[in-house]
Every structure is written in C-alpha cells, then in structure tokens.
Amino acid sequence: MQVHRQVRAVIEAPPIPARQRTVPREVQQLRPSERRNLYTPNNHNLAPARFELSAQLPVRYVVEECLGVLEPSSEALVRDVDTSAFPPMLGNTCSGGRRLLAVDHNIAKLHEHKIRKYFQEHDVPIHFHAIQADEQNKDFDQVFSLAAAMHEFSINRRNEPVIAIGGGVTLDTAGLACNLYRRNTPVIKVPTTLMGMVDAAIGIKTAVNFDQHKNRLGTYCAPMAVFLDPTFLSSLHPRHVANGAAEIIKMACMRDGDLFEALESYAQTDGYDFQGDLPRMIINRSVELMLQELEPNFWEAELYRLVDFGHSFSPHLEMEALASDFPLLHGEAVAIDMALSTCIARMRGLISQRDHDRTLQLLIAYRLPIWHEKMTAEHMIYALESTTRGRDGLQRLPVATGELGGATFINDLTNEEVSQALNNLRTYAQKHTSLQLC
C-alpha cells in the first residue's frame, strides 16, 4: 500500500497590496530639492509605519511502504531530487550524487555492512554518521554533532538530502538538525522501529529533550519522503515492538473500532514481530489514521487533538521514570497514560466496564505496562497541569466515549478524580498483572 499526501498548509495573515514600483504623482511634481526635504526629520505629521505580510508555506511529502528498501533492486534512497519543485521532491531518475547518512547506533551494529553495500551497488559515495539513540542522549549535543557532520560533508542543501535511518530518537534528532542547518536541509526518513513507522517518522514535528522535559525544544519540519519497510521489525526486540504497538492502540481507541478488533485478533497469535499480512494491514491503517489527523492540523492551530490520547500524563512520567529502577520507553509511558485515561472515562460513565476492561487487557496482551512506581497523585496532578499550560490553559484531555473508536475531550478533571483514577488503576494492575509495575 502507498499512502500519498500532498497538502498545502497556509499561514494566514492579512494580504498586502501589490508593490508600488512608481513614484507617487504628488512626489513626481516636486522639484528635486523639494523631494529631498520629504526625508528630513522635520515632518511632525509623520504617521507610524505599519506593514502587513501574507505568505503560504507549502508542505508536500510522500509516505510509502517500501519492502526491502536496502535491497540492491530498490532505488528509493538514491533517487535524484527535483529542485525545480517547491518544496523539492524526489524525482524518478538516479544519476549518482552523494548522501550523508544519520544512522541509529543500534541499527549501525546490525545493518552497517548492508547499508554500505547498498550505496556501493548504486555507486553513491556516503558519509556514515551514527546517532546515540536513547532518551538520555536526545539532546542538542546530538544535533550539534550531526550539524558538524553536514558542515564537514559540505552538503548541498538542495539536492543532497540527509537520510535518517533508525527509531524515533534518531528521526526526531536528525529532523531537527536538518531543519536548523542552513534553515532547512531536506531529510528522508527510514524508520526501523514500529514506533518510528506509525508515529515519529510520518509527521512534521522534530524535537529533543531539554531540562528534564520531554521534547521541549523542537520545530515543524516536513521530510522529503518517508519509506516504511516492515522487514526491519523482524530483528526488533519484543519490548520495542510493544513500544510501537502502543501508538497503534492509541489510534484504534480514538478512531477505529475495527482496528481495535484486528489488534485483539493479532494478540491471540503466537508472534509479536509484526510480520505477515495482518500486521502489515494494521500498520498501514494506523499510518493512514494518523495522517488523516495530522494533515489538516500540522501546526497545531487546533489544540483539541485525538492524537494526544496517551500524551497528557506521559511526558512527565517518562522523564521521571528515567531516574527510577524501571525506565520507560515512550510507548510504555503512553500505554500507562492511556490506561489512566481509560479509568477516568469509566469513572465519568463515558465507556462501559466491558470496553474499559478490553482496553486495559489489550495493553497487557501487547506486554505493555499499565502502572509505574512514579505514578503518585502529586506527579500526575503536576503532569496534567504542565500539559494544560501547553494546551493554552485548557486540559483538552482526550478520552474514549461510546463504542470503541469514539472519543471526546475533558476540560474539568479535578485533582480528586485523578487520585481516584490512580487508585482504581493500581487495584486493577494488582489483580491482573501480578503487580508487575515495570
């Protein structure tokens, strides 16, 4: 399946009239000496200057499933850039050139030989730059390091796109570095984790952590292209598969009850490697739903966002957990947030007990945690307050409602309700997970 998106995002401002190229008639009638007097600071009737500007910022990129992207028969990563287009797009020819690769250090260990061989087969010189791909090192030092590599490579910011290969940390970091270097160097993203395929790679947000806050420094930067190759998942650790599954469950809960049922069906199989027809369909549907949500709201002008399900309490929890005995991956923190939000929805009578249980059991089936030792009332209340500040003073808390796949937002959640939901979730975790609080 190919998911193509060609969109135009407009930054709105009042239009300005066409630029005046001629001298006004009343000025033309003045003698040269009189014209000069117009620009002396003795005109007490001078009105304050005011200029209004309007511009359109086009966004256009392709998200495409590409099985065997590193096989010699694939030309996806060596295609020429059509610089006559704006923004530049990948063309259909392959005439060589160079590529700078920003590669997840874990992927480098597994696939560096295959990556190098791919570009050798296509006679494309490369520079190989490894990125330390973990949450503790997701900072500006990594951005500076990649920027230095681009500088040393003397990269052409029009026709030599950086190719970022790896998981979410690598893709976020590389996207930010590319957006900053010469005010936008194109980047092609090749996610190698399930999290990258269904979330981190396919939008336009970039970010690194700052001052113990998740993704606090970032930009909006659309990639030139995203190539999804599910064959990478065959070598992915089961914990990282589950990490990405959390984001798929998010979209199923908010948008698609049929996808939820497909996830339930797949959870009953023996494998969790997301190989085969059913998991490919699950991935592609999740990507499609995510793009449908992102496309009309790339710059988050609308802050009521279904894709924020699982992302209200989790940013603070994820960072707090880094210093604990059980650090959380991003998707694991999202899963715990979704579990807590599901308890809140049940307390409010928005969902049935059956759908509450189905949601929590689906998270558990994909080996995701629903509790963590850092989930104190104090931490969760602070987390929601912090999120509310980022949502322009309203909680805008996405929760399920009605049948699975339906959603609404809460703006009046009290501290007492947060505490009660935590108690309910802890009781459920003690009963159903042998208190494996991760």
N, C-alpha and C positions, 0 to 999 in steps of 0.2 A: 504493500500500500504506500502511496505517496501522499503526503499531506502538504499542499501548497498554500502559502499565504502571501498575498500581495496586498498590502494595506497602505493607506496614507493617513498619517496622524498629523493633525493640524494644531499648531499653537496659535490660538486666536488672539488678535489684537485689532483695534480699530484700523481700517485701511487708511493709507495716506494718499493724497493726490499724486498724479504723475509729476515727476521732477520738472521744474521750470528751467528751460535752457536759455531763455532770452532775458534781457534786462527789461524790467518793467517800463511801460511807456512814460510814466511821470519822471522816471530817472533818465530816460533817454533824452528828454527835452532840456535837461540841465547841462550847463557848460561844465567842462572837466574840473575846474576849480570848485564849482559848487557841489559836484558829486563827491569830491574828497571830503567836504565838510559833513557829509552824511555819516562818516565813520569816525568823527571826533566825539569824545565823551562829554558833549555839552547839550545833548538832547535829553531833556528832563521828561519827555513823554515816551521814552523807550519802553515798550511792553516786554515783560518777561518772555524769554524764548521757550517754546514748547514744541516738541517733535513727537509724533506718533508713528510707530512702525508695525508692520504686519509681515509675517513670513510663514511659509509652510515647510514642515520638516518631513520629507517622505521616508517611510520605512518599508522595506521590501526584502524579504529573505525566504528561503525555501527550507522546510524541514522534511527530510526524505529518508525513508527506510532504505538502507543500502547494505544488503547482506554481503559479507566478505569484503569490506571496504579496503582492507590491506592486501587483498589478493592481487597479483600482477594484472589480472584481467580488468580490474577496476581502474578507472581514470578519475574518480571523484576528487582526489586530493591534488591532482596535478593539472587540472583544467585551467586554461588561461582566464584572465579577468577582463571583462568587457568594461573598459574605463570610459567608454562613451556614454554609458548609462549613469544615472544618479539616483540612488547610490550605486556604486559599481556592483556588478553581478558576475557570477561565474558564467563563462561562455561555453561553447561546445567544442573548442579546439584545444589541443595540447601541444605547445611548441617548446616546452622546456621551462627555463627560468629557475629561480631558487625558492627555497622555502625555509623559514625558521619554525622549528617545532617546539612547543611548550608542552612537556610530557610529564604526567603524574609519575613520581619516582617509583611508585609501586608497579605501574604499567611498564616503566623502563626495565625493571627487573625481569618481567615476564616476556615482553614483546620487543625489546630494543632491536634485536637481530632482525626480526620480521619487519619492523618499521624501516630500518635502514635498507634492507634488501628491496622493499617495495619501491623506494625512491631511486635506488640504483638501477632497478629494472627499467624505470622511466627516464633514466639519465637526468635526474633533477638533483643538483647539489643541495645539501641541507646543513643547517646548524642545529644541533640537538641540545635543548636546554631543559634540565629536569627541575620540577617544582616539588617542594616538600609538601605533600598533600595531606595535611592533617589540620584539625581545627585549631590546635595550639599555635601553628605556624601560619595561619591565614591572616597575614598582616601586611603592612606596607613594605616591609623588608623584602617580601617575595615580589611585590610589584616593582620595587626599585631594581631588583636583580634581573627581572625579565626586561625591564626598560633598558638596562645596561647592555643586555644581550642584543636587543634590537638596534641599539646605537652602534655597537661593535660590528654588527652584521651589515650596517649601512642599508637598512631595509628601505625599499621603495614603498611608500605608504599607499600607493595607488594599485600596483599590480603584483605585490608580493604579500599576500595575506599570511598572517601567523596562523599556524594550525595547532589548535589546543586539543590534546588527547588525554582524557582522564576522567575523573569523577567531579563532583560538584565543586570541591575546593579549588581544583585546578582550573576549571572552566570559569568560575567567578573571578579568580585572581587574574587569569590571562585576559578575560574580557575587560577588567578594569584597567590593566596595564595598557592594552591596545587602545582603549578609549582615551587615555591620557597622553600616550606618546604621539606627538605631532597632532594632537587634537583629533584623533580617530584614525588608527591604523586598522584595516579590515582583519577580521578573525573568522576562521572556520572552526566549528566545534565538532569534535568527535567524542561523544560521551561513551565511557566504557563501563559505567555502573548503571544500575537500574534507576537510582536517584537522578543521575545526570540525564538519562533518556526521557524521563517523564516529568522532570521539573527544572533542574538547574540549567540545562543547555538550551531549552526551547523558547525561553522568554528573552527579554532585553535588559534585565536587571543585572548589574555587576556589583560586587561588594567585597570588603574584607572586614574583619572584626577590629574593634577599637575600644580600648579602656574597659575590657571585660564585657563589652556589649556586642551582641551578635549582629554582623553585617551593618555596622553603624556608619561606615564610610563607603559610599558607592555612587554609581551613576546609572543612567539608562543608555545602553549601547547595543544596538541590534547586530547580531552576527551577519556575516555574508551568507553563510549556509550552515545547516546542521545535518550531519549524517548519522543515522541511527543504525547500528549494527548489533542485533541481539546476540550474535555469536560470541561477543566478548563476555557475556554473562555466564558462559559455561565454566569459566575459571574464577568466577567471583565467589568470595567466601559467603556462606549462607547468611551470616549476620548482615552483610552488606546487601544481599538480595532482599532480606526483610526490611532493611532500611529504606529502600526504594519502594517496596510494596506499600509502605505507609502512605506515600503520596498518591498512589493509585486508589487506595481505600478512601482517602480524602475525597477524591473526585466522585467516587461511587456513592458515598454518603450524601454528597451535596447535589449531584446532578443525575445519577443514572442507577435506578434500582436493578436494571438488567445486568449492568456491570457488577454490581454488588453480588448478585446471584452467581455470575461467572466466577468471581473470586472465591465464593463459597465452594463451588464445584471444584475449582483447581486446588483448593486447600485440602480436599479429600484425596488427592493423588499422592503418590509417594515422593515425587520430586518437587523441589522448590527452585530449580535452576532457571525457570522461565525460558525453556527451550521447547519448541513444538508449536503447533498451530494455535491452540487455545491461548497460551500465554502471549503469543505474538498479537493475537486479536485483542487481548486485554491491554497490552501496552499501547497498541495503535489507537484504541478507543480512548484510553486515558489521555494520550497526547492530544487527540482531537478535541476532547472536552476542555483540556487546559488551554489550548489555543483559542477556542471559542470564548473563553472567559477573558483571556489576556488581550486579544486583538482589539476590541473596542475601547480598552482602558489601559493602554500601555504605560501611560504616565501617571496612572492612579489619580486622575482627576475625581473619579468616583471612589470613595473610601468604603462603601459597602461592597465587599469583595468576598465571594464564596470561596475563592482560593485561600483565604485566610483562615479557613477551618483548620484547627490544629496549630494555629500560629499566633495565639493570643497569650497563652501562658508559657509556651515552649521556648521562646527566645531566651528569657531569663533562666528558666530551668536548665536549658542546655549549657549555658555558661557557668551556672552554679555547679553543675554536675562534673565539670572538668576537673575540679579540685577534690572530688569525692573519690571513694574507693570504686565507684561504678560510673565512669564517664559515659555519657550518652552520645550516640550518633544523632545526626539531625533528625532522621526519620523516627528514631526511637523517642526523642523528645516530642515530636509531632504526634506520635501514637498516644503517648500519655496525655497530652493536651486534648486529643480527640476523645479519649476515654472520660476525662473530667467534663468536657463539654457535653458529652452524651448523658452523663449523670445529671447535669444541670437541666438538659432538655427534658429528661424523665421527671425530675422534681417539679418542673413547670407544667407538666402534663402535655407537653408538645409531641411526645412519641409514646408508643406503647411499651409495656415492660418487655414484650417479646422482641421488639426491634432494638430496645436498649441492650438486651442480652445478646442478640445476634451480632450487634456491632462490636461489643466487647469480646465476644467469642471469636469473631473474625480476626481481630487484632492478635489475640492469643494464638489462634491457629497459624498465623504467619510468624510466630515466635517473636512477637513484639511485646515490650513491657507495657504495663498499664499503671505502674506505680514506681516511685523512686523515693529514696530516703530524704531528698531535699524538698519533698512536697509538703512543706509546712504551710499553715494558713498565712503566716507572715510573708513567706516567699511568694505564694500565689497571689495574694492581695497586692503586693508590690508589683508583681509581673503584670497584672491587669491594669494597674494604674499607669505603669510605664507605657503599655500598649495603647491605652486610651489617649495619652498625650500625643502619640504618633498618629492617631486617627482623629485629630482635630477636636479633641475634647469629648468624643462620644465612644462608648465601648465598642459598638458595631461588632458584637460577638456573634459569629456565625454558629448556628446550631441546627440540627436536623428537626424537621417537623412533618407531621403526617406520615405518609408512606415513605419508605427508604428512597432516597433520591430527591426528596423535598427539603427545603431549607428556609430559614428565616434569621432575623438578627435580634439580639437583645441589647438594650441600652441602659437597663436599670437593675443590673445584677448587684445585689448587696454583699457586703463582706460576710454577713451571716450565712447567706446562701452558698458562698464559696466554701466556707468552713463545713457546712453540712454536706455539700457535694464531695468534699475531700473525705469526710468520714464514711460516706456511702461507698466511695470508690475503694478506700482501704479495706472495708469489710468485704467487698466483692473480690478484691485481689487475694485476701487471706483465704477465702473459700475456694477460689478457682485456680490459683496459680501457686499453691503451696508456699505462699508468701515469698516468692522469688522476686524480690523487689528491685532487682537489677541494680 
